[in-house]
Amino acid sequence: MSAGPGIHPLAGSRRGRSLAGLLTLLSLVLFGGVLWDAGYAWLYPATRFLHRPLPLLGLATLAALTLVAAGWLAARHPPASTVLRLTTLGCAVLLGVGTGAWGMFRTGFASTVERDSTLAVSPDGRYAVVRLDTRDWKDLPHTELRVRSRAGLLSHDADRELVTCRDGWPHGRVDAEFIDERVVRVAMADRPAVIVAFDRRLRPRQPVEACRPADG
């Protein structure tokens, strides 16, 4: 049944519908890519893959919605004005390019995890202390100890280090053991052991310096 007078279904030309479909697909790819990056950054914060991803997610959302709006304007019947369509499409392109450029710039400062080893597991099996040997974007090596939740697909690392080492981690063995459900003892060669507790967000309750020189 054809549409009667005054009824304008969203069914423009085949070219308009194709453009609308393409722009919608691009919006999904753009938003999905940024969402994937944000999820990776949340799972593995030691990589510093995407610091504070929420602003970039917001920009990606705006870019995706603008792309969808540009596609809708291209497909609707009667067509929107040329100025409105070109303006919306131009904004969508600028936002999309800006989102991609910002994301590539931020991920350019990511660190590479060269070794990921588990030092200790809590008695109830819910947490682990892991040692991460990383290399930053300047190709400088770093060592970090972080708490990792052990929750299957929802497992992730703490967004803060369990202990800090102001002068850099010394070479040699680093040991860790749980002495309570969320209390860990960390010991290094020729250094006094330190005890640190962490909360449900896997963050240490207070900063602990692990590289204090040995007494005497």
Secondary structure as the mmCIF struct_conf table of DSSP 4:
data_model
#
loop_
_struct_conf.conf_type_id
_struct_conf.id
_struct_conf.beg_label_comp_id
_struct_conf.beg_label_asym_id
_struct_conf.beg_label_seq_id
_struct_conf.end_label_comp_id
_struct_conf.end_label_asym_id
_struct_conf.end_label_seq_id
TURN_TY1_P TURN_TY1_P1 PRO A 5 GLY A 6
BEND BEND1 LEU A 10 LEU A 10
HELX_RH_AL_P HELX_RH_AL_P1 ARG A 14 LEU A 43
HELX_RH_3T_P HELX_RH_3T_P1 PRO A 45 THR A 47
BEND BEND2 LEU A 50 ARG A 52
HELX_RH_AL_P HELX_RH_AL_P2 LEU A 54 ALA A 75
BEND BEND3 ARG A 76 PRO A 78
HELX_LH_PP_P HELX_LH_PP_P1 PRO A 79 SER A 81
HELX_RH_AL_P HELX_RH_AL_P3 THR A 82 THR A 107
TURN_TY1_P TURN_TY1_P2 GLY A 108 PHE A 109
STRN STRN1 THR A 112 VAL A 121
TURN_TY1_P TURN_TY1_P3 PRO A 123 ASP A 124
BEND BEND4 GLY A 125 ARG A 126
STRN STRN2 TYR A 127 ARG A 135
TURN_TY1_P TURN_TY1_P4 TRP A 137 LYS A 138
BEND BEND5 ASP A 139 ASP A 139
STRN STRN3 PRO A 141 SER A 149
HELX_RH_3T_P HELX_RH_3T_P2 GLY A 152 LEU A 154
STRN STRN4 ASP A 157 ASP A 157
BEND BEND6 ASP A 159 ARG A 160
BEND BEND7 LEU A 162 VAL A 163
STRN STRN5 THR A 164 THR A 164
TURN_TY1_P TURN_TY1_P5 ARG A 166 ASP A 167
HELX_LH_PP_P HELX_LH_PP_P2 TRP A 169 PRO A 170
BEND BEND8 HIS A 171 GLY A 172
STRN STRN6 VAL A 174 ASP A 180
TURN_TY1_P TURN_TY1_P6 GLU A 181 ARG A 182
STRN STRN7 VAL A 183 MET A 188
TURN_TY1_P TURN_TY1_P7 ALA A 189 ASP A 190
BEND BEND9 ARG A 191 ARG A 191
STRN STRN8 VAL A 194 ALA A 197
STRN STRN9 PHE A 198 PHE A 198
TURN_TY1_P TURN_TY1_P8 ARG A 200 ARG A 201
BEND BEND10 LEU A 202 LEU A 202
STRN STRN10 PRO A 204 PRO A 204
BEND BEND11 ARG A 205 GLN A 206
STRN STRN11 GLU A 209 GLU A 209
HELX_LH_PP_P HELX_LH_PP_P3 ARG A 212 ASP A 215
#
